[in-house]
Amino acid sequence: MAGHSKWANIQHRKGRQDAKRGQLFTRLIKEITVAAKMGDPDPVTNPRLRLAVDKALGANMPKDNIQRAIDRGAGNLEGVDYIETRYEGYGIGGAAVMVDCLTDNKTRTVADVRHAFNKYGGNMGTDGCVSFQFKHCGYLIFAPGTNEDALMEAALEAGADDVLTNDDGSIEVITPPYDFVTIKETLEKGGFKAEMGEATMKPQAETELAGDDVVKMQKLLDALESLDDVQEVYTTAVMNE
């Protein structure tokens, strides 16, 4: 058993993501472009690209937009040359924070990220200072009331790494990151539709925050997520409101 407030936190995060859909499209286009540039422009043979396309389709991005991003990455259309970079640090209560960026100007990006950390009570650290606290994996979360035994059997047979039942009754299926889409589709065919899921950097342990610390931490995360060059922000913080 794990994560007594997991379901509420996941639902809260999903709502915040939905509210930022315009910004999400921009970030997805960047990721698709970079994934197509670094590997095969065919999602079938490029796991990273397949993940990005699946996420874009899940966000209801038009297929024409997705194809243009792939063509740009493959060199068939002109576009910006993005650099991948990651910054790490600490937030309120010592919670680990990891910030993944795609940028055409690293000098600008590092300055913006450092400013956000400093302004909102965080502390930007050195490379590797918190990344060991996260695991690159896929996860799917199923609503309380899902048949645990049946889901566990189906998930493990599909190739999942682990199945976790939380105190609130929600169930998490952990997958290898680049098998996420295949396992999700297999479970859907078996009648198990996740409420939310993605390939992510999953915290190995959580830092629980409450009261004013929740407000302060949310301001820091919002500031980081609002930066144009930021793709994803990961944290060990669990905010009990």
N, C-alpha and C positions, 0 to 999 in steps of 0.2 A: 504494500500500500504506500501511496506517496501523495504529497501536495494537497493539503486539506482545502485550499482555496483555488485549486487549479481551474475549475470550470468557470468561476466568476472572473478570474484574471484573463482567461482565454477569450471569453465573450467581450470583456471590456476592450481588449486589444483589437479584436476583430472589428468592433464598432469604430474605433479610432482609425483603423486602416481604411474602412469604407468611406469615412469622412474625408480622406485625403486621396480620393481616386484620381483626380487630375494629375497630381504629383506622382502617383503610382505609375501611370501610363508612361511618363517621361523616363522613369527609372527602369521600367521593363524594357523599353525600346533600347536604352543604353546596354542593358544586360544581354539582350538578344544580339545586338550588333557585335559586342565583344566576344560572345560565345561563338558566333558564326565566323568571326575573324580568326579566333585561336584554334578552331577545329573545322571539321567538315560542315558545310552549310546545310547538310541534311540532318534534321532532328532525329531521324531513325538511328543514325550511326554516331551522333554527337550527344552524349548524355547531358552535358551541361546545357546545350541548346534546347534539348527536349524539355528539360526542367523549366527553362525560361519561357518557352512557348506554351507549356501547360499552364504556367502561372498567368500568362497574358490572356489565354483563353478563359481561364477562371475569373479574370477581372473584366470579361466581356470586351476585350480589345478587338477591333475589327481585324479580320484576317489580312486585309490589304496592308494595314499598318505593320503587322507582324512580318509579312513578306518583304516589305520595303526595308525593314530593319535587317533582315537576313541578307538581302541583296547588298545593302550598304556594308555590312561586315565582310561579305565575300568579295568586296571590291568592285561590284557591278554598278554601284552608285557612289558618288562622292559623299564624304562624311568626316566628322571629327575623329581624330585618333585619341582614344581614351587610354589612360594608364590606371591599372588597378593598384590601390594602396589601402593599408589597414592601420588604424590608430587605436591605441589601447589606453585605458586609464581607470580611474575609480570615481564613483559617484557618492551619493549620500550614504552614510553608514558603512562605507567601505565596499559597497556593491561594485562588482566588476562591470566594466562597460567596454564593448568592442565596436568599432565603427568601420564599416567597409565602404570604400569610396571608388568611384570611377571619375577621373578628372583629366582635363587637358592642361592643367596648371597646378602642379603639386605644391608650389610655394603658396599659392592662394589658399588651397585646401587645408594644408596643415595649420595655417594661421587662423582660418575660420574655425576649425575644430578645436584648437587650443583656446581660442577666445570663448567659445561656448562652454567648455569645461570650467575655465576660470570664472566666468561671469555667474555661473549657476551652482557654485559650491563643489565642483568636481576637481579632479587633479589628473592631467594627462601624464601618462607614464611612458616607459620605454617599450620598444618592440619585445613582445613575448611576456610582458609582465602579468597579463591576465588570460592570454589565449589558451593556456593549459587548463583553464577552468571550464572550457567549452568543448563539446564534441560535435564534429560535422556529421549530421545524420538527417534522415527524414523522419517526420512524425505525423501521425494522424490522430485526431482526438474524436472520440465517439461519445454521444450524449449518455447521461445516466439512464439506466434502464436497458441498455444494450445487453444482449445475451453474452455474458463474459466467456463462458466455456466455448460456445460456438465461434465467437470472434477470435479467441486465442488459437483454436485449432486451424481456422481458415488463414489467419495471419502468418502463423509459423510455417504452414504448408506453402504459403505464397513466397516465403523467403524473408520474413521480418526477423529482426534481431531480438526483439523483446516485446512483451505486452505488459503494461503497468495499469493496475486498477487504483484509482485515487480514492481518498476518503469520501469525496462527494459523490462517488458512483460513476464518474466519467472514466473512460478507458483510453489509454494512449498506446498506440502501436508505433514502435521505433523501427526504422528501416535503414539499410545502407543508403547514403544520400542519392546515388545515381540509379537506384532501383525503386525510388519513391513512386514514380509515375506508374510503373508496371504493377507494383504491389497495390497501389490505390485502385487501379482499374480492375485488377483481379478481385479485390474485396467488393467493389461495386457490383461486379457481375454475380457475386455470391449473396447480394442483398444487404451489404454493409456499407452505408454511405456516411462518410465522416462529416462532422460539423465544420471542421477546419483542418488544414494540414499544409505542410510545406517542407522543403529541404531547408535546414537552418543550422545555426550553431547553438546547440542545446546546452544550457548550463548543467554542469555535473553536480552542483549543489546550489541552493538558493539562499538569498539574503532577504529576510523578511523585514519589511518596513511598515510603519504605522504612523498615524497622526500627521504632524507637520512634515515629517520626513517624506511622506508620500507626495505631498504637494511639491516639495523642493525637488525631489527626484524626477517627477513628471515634467517639471519646467526644464530640467537639464536634458531629458530625453527629447522633449518637443523642440528644444533649440537645436540639438544635433540633427534630428530628423528633418528640420526645415531647411537645412543647408542644401543648395543645389547639387553639390558634388557627392552627397551622401546617398548610398544605395540602401544600406541596412544598418540598424543599430541593435546590438544584442546586449543583454544585461542579465546578471544573476538576481536582480531585484524582483521581489514579489511584493506587490503593494496591496495591503489590506486596508480597504476603505471603510 
